[in-house]
Amino acid sequence: MRPKPIPPQPGQESVWDYPRPPRLEPAGVHITIRLAGTIVAETDDALRVLETSHPPTYYIPADAFAPGALVPTSGSSMCEWKGRARYADVHALGHSVARAAWTYPTPNPGFERIVDHWAVMPGAPLVCTVDGEEVVPQAGGFYGGWITSKVSGPFKGEPGSMGW
């Protein structure tokens, strides 16, 4: 059962206005990702995926990551829209976050622009920002959306959202 969307305030987008299947577009924002106080990625050239009921997932160009920040690891997963994902651990200053980043080496049609881009699961110990605002991770531990003050929900992943 679809929940009642929270009306967006001025300057906000409702995730309930995002499409399904999702849309890929330039993000037009400044992204930083920090681990152990060190910037592991920074860019103004991110892409974002917008899907009904989900906060945006940001895809950062591979060359925006510091050398050695992404260490490929085993395993994969499948997205019905984007295809098969591969994972990497995120490293900085002797700290590591397992399987915190993913990419689509050969994405499905419509998502070709995310080749050589990586998404990162926000939340401690990773500190991710959009235009200087620290993001809140999408609930549930599975989805990679970044919640900021620019989006209104409710968001998939919250308790009771399994059937959305």
LOGU-475363 format. One record per residue (C-alpha): x, y, z. Coordinates in Angstrom, 2 decimals. Example, Ala and Ser with C-alpha at 12.3 -4.5 7.8 and 13.67 -1.06 7.14 Angstrom:
+---------+---------+---------+
|      px |      py |      pz |
+---------+---------+---------+
|   12.30 |   -4.50 |    7.80 |
|   13.67 |   -1.06 |    7.14 |
+---------+---------+---------+
***
This chain:
+---------+---------+---------+
|      px |      py |      pz |
+---------+---------+---------+
|    0.00 |    0.00 |    0.00 |
|    1.43 |    3.35 |   -1.04 |
|    1.96 |    5.73 |    1.88 |
|    0.83 |    9.34 |    1.92 |
|    3.68 |   11.52 |    0.57 |
|    4.94 |   14.32 |    2.79 |
|    4.24 |   17.55 |    0.88 |
|    7.54 |   19.09 |   -0.23 |
|    8.50 |   22.47 |    1.17 |
|    9.87 |   25.22 |   -1.08 |
|   13.20 |   24.06 |   -2.55 |
|   12.44 |   20.38 |   -1.93 |
|   11.65 |   17.47 |   -4.24 |
|    9.24 |   14.72 |   -3.26 |
|   10.64 |   11.24 |   -3.85 |
|    7.08 |   10.32 |   -4.78 |
|    7.44 |   12.46 |   -7.90 |
|   10.48 |   10.45 |   -9.04 |
|    9.81 |    7.94 |  -11.85 |
|    9.73 |    4.18 |  -12.00 |
|   11.71 |    2.92 |  -13.85 |
|   14.31 |    5.29 |  -12.41 |
|   15.88 |    8.27 |  -14.18 |
|   19.61 |    8.97 |  -14.44 |
|   20.68 |   12.62 |  -14.60 |
|   23.55 |   14.98 |  -13.81 |
|   23.45 |   15.84 |  -10.11 |
|   24.61 |   19.46 |  -10.41 |
|   25.95 |   19.49 |   -6.82 |
|   29.26 |   19.33 |   -4.98 |
|   29.89 |   15.91 |   -3.38 |
|   32.49 |   15.01 |   -0.76 |
|   33.13 |   11.66 |    0.90 |
|   35.37 |   11.46 |    3.98 |
|   36.78 |    8.56 |    5.95 |
|   38.84 |    9.10 |    9.10 |
|   38.73 |   12.85 |    8.43 |
|   40.33 |   12.43 |    4.99 |
|   38.60 |   13.27 |    1.73 |
|   38.46 |   10.04 |   -0.27 |
|   36.35 |   11.53 |   -3.08 |
|   35.27 |   14.98 |   -4.21 |
|   33.47 |   16.06 |   -7.37 |
|   31.11 |   18.47 |   -9.06 |
|   30.45 |   15.90 |  -11.81 |
|   28.30 |   13.31 |  -10.03 |
|   25.26 |   11.66 |  -11.54 |
|   22.15 |   10.74 |   -9.59 |
|   19.54 |    8.03 |   -9.95 |
|   16.01 |    9.01 |   -8.99 |
|   13.45 |    6.28 |   -8.30 |
|    9.97 |    6.50 |   -6.79 |
|   10.06 |    6.39 |   -2.97 |
|   13.89 |    6.47 |   -2.78 |
|   16.16 |    9.39 |   -1.96 |
|   18.73 |   10.04 |   -4.71 |
|   21.66 |    7.67 |   -5.14 |
|   24.77 |    9.54 |   -6.26 |
|   27.34 |    8.07 |   -8.67 |
|   30.79 |    9.60 |   -8.43 |
|   33.35 |    9.41 |  -11.27 |
|   36.12 |    6.91 |  -10.52 |
|   38.77 |    9.58 |  -11.09 |
|   37.25 |   11.69 |   -8.27 |
|   38.45 |    9.11 |   -5.71 |
|   41.87 |    9.38 |   -4.10 |
|   44.37 |    6.78 |   -5.30 |
|   43.87 |    3.56 |   -3.32 |
|   40.56 |    4.67 |   -1.82 |
|   38.60 |    1.97 |   -3.69 |
|   39.77 |   -1.62 |   -3.34 |
|   37.69 |   -4.09 |   -5.36 |
|   36.29 |   -6.99 |   -3.37 |
|   34.39 |  -10.17 |   -4.11 |
|   30.69 |  -10.54 |   -4.71 |
|   28.06 |   -8.91 |   -6.84 |
|   24.37 |   -8.08 |   -6.81 |
|   21.71 |   -7.51 |   -9.42 |
|   19.51 |   -4.46 |   -9.98 |
|   16.56 |   -4.94 |  -12.29 |
|   17.20 |   -1.50 |  -13.80 |
|   20.95 |   -1.00 |  -13.80 |
|   22.28 |   -4.57 |  -14.10 |
|   25.02 |   -6.42 |  -12.19 |
|   26.96 |   -4.45 |   -9.58 |
|   30.50 |   -5.06 |   -8.36 |
|   31.75 |   -3.90 |   -4.96 |
|   34.76 |   -2.23 |   -3.40 |
|   35.97 |   -1.51 |    0.10 |
|   36.67 |    2.15 |    0.87 |
|   40.10 |    2.84 |    2.44 |
|   41.86 |    5.83 |    4.02 |
|   44.61 |    6.23 |    6.62 |
|   44.51 |    2.58 |    7.69 |
|   40.71 |    2.58 |    8.00 |
|   38.48 |    0.44 |    5.82 |
|   34.74 |    0.13 |    5.22 |
|   33.86 |   -3.22 |    3.65 |
|   31.71 |   -3.29 |    0.50 |
|   30.76 |    0.39 |    0.94 |
|   31.01 |    1.25 |   -2.77 |
|   29.55 |   -0.31 |   -5.91 |
|   29.71 |    0.17 |   -9.65 |
|   28.08 |   -1.20 |  -12.79 |
|   30.86 |   -2.13 |  -15.26 |
|   28.35 |   -3.05 |  -18.00 |
|   25.04 |   -1.40 |  -17.06 |
|   21.75 |   -2.10 |  -18.74 |
|   20.54 |    0.16 |  -21.59 |
|   19.62 |    3.61 |  -20.35 |
|   22.27 |    3.59 |  -17.64 |
|   25.42 |    3.56 |  -19.77 |
|   26.55 |    6.91 |  -18.30 |
|   27.28 |    5.28 |  -14.91 |
|   30.18 |    3.27 |  -16.37 |
|   33.31 |    4.29 |  -14.41 |
|   31.17 |    5.80 |  -11.63 |
|   30.83 |    4.54 |   -8.07 |
|   28.01 |    4.86 |   -5.55 |
|   28.86 |    4.90 |   -1.86 |
|   26.76 |    3.80 |    1.12 |
|   26.65 |    6.85 |    3.39 |
|   26.81 |    6.69 |    7.16 |
|   29.41 |    6.24 |    9.87 |
|   32.29 |    5.99 |    9.52 |
|   31.85 |    7.48 |    6.03 |
|   30.77 |   11.12 |    6.04 |
|   29.11 |   12.11 |    2.76 |
|   27.99 |   15.63 |    1.90 |
|   25.93 |   17.26 |   -0.83 |
|   26.70 |   20.96 |   -1.24 |
|   28.18 |   20.92 |    2.28 |
|   25.17 |   19.24 |    3.95 |
|   25.94 |   15.93 |    5.65 |
|   23.59 |   13.27 |    4.33 |
|   21.55 |   10.77 |    6.30 |
|   21.64 |    7.21 |    4.95 |
|   18.46 |    5.66 |    3.61 |
|   17.08 |    3.28 |    6.24 |
|   17.25 |   -0.47 |    5.93 |
|   20.97 |   -0.98 |    5.27 |
|   20.32 |   -2.20 |    1.72 |
|   19.53 |    0.91 |   -0.31 |
|   22.15 |    3.54 |   -1.10 |
|   20.06 |    6.70 |   -1.10 |
|   21.32 |    9.95 |    0.39 |
|   18.75 |   11.92 |    2.39 |
|   19.22 |   15.69 |    2.55 |
|   16.97 |   18.60 |    3.42 |
|   16.22 |   18.88 |   -0.34 |
|   14.01 |   15.74 |   -0.43 |
|   10.75 |   14.81 |    1.28 |
|    9.53 |   11.27 |    1.93 |
|    8.56 |    8.98 |    3.39 |
|   11.41 |    6.85 |    2.07 |
|   11.58 |    3.19 |    1.06 |
|   13.56 |    1.24 |    3.66 |
|   11.80 |    2.66 |    6.68 |
|    9.90 |    0.20 |    8.90 |
|    6.68 |   -0.90 |    7.18 |
|    7.89 |    0.02 |    3.67 |
|    8.54 |   -3.51 |    2.38 |
|    5.45 |   -3.57 |    0.12 |
|    5.90 |   -0.12 |   -1.45 |
+---------+---------+---------+
***
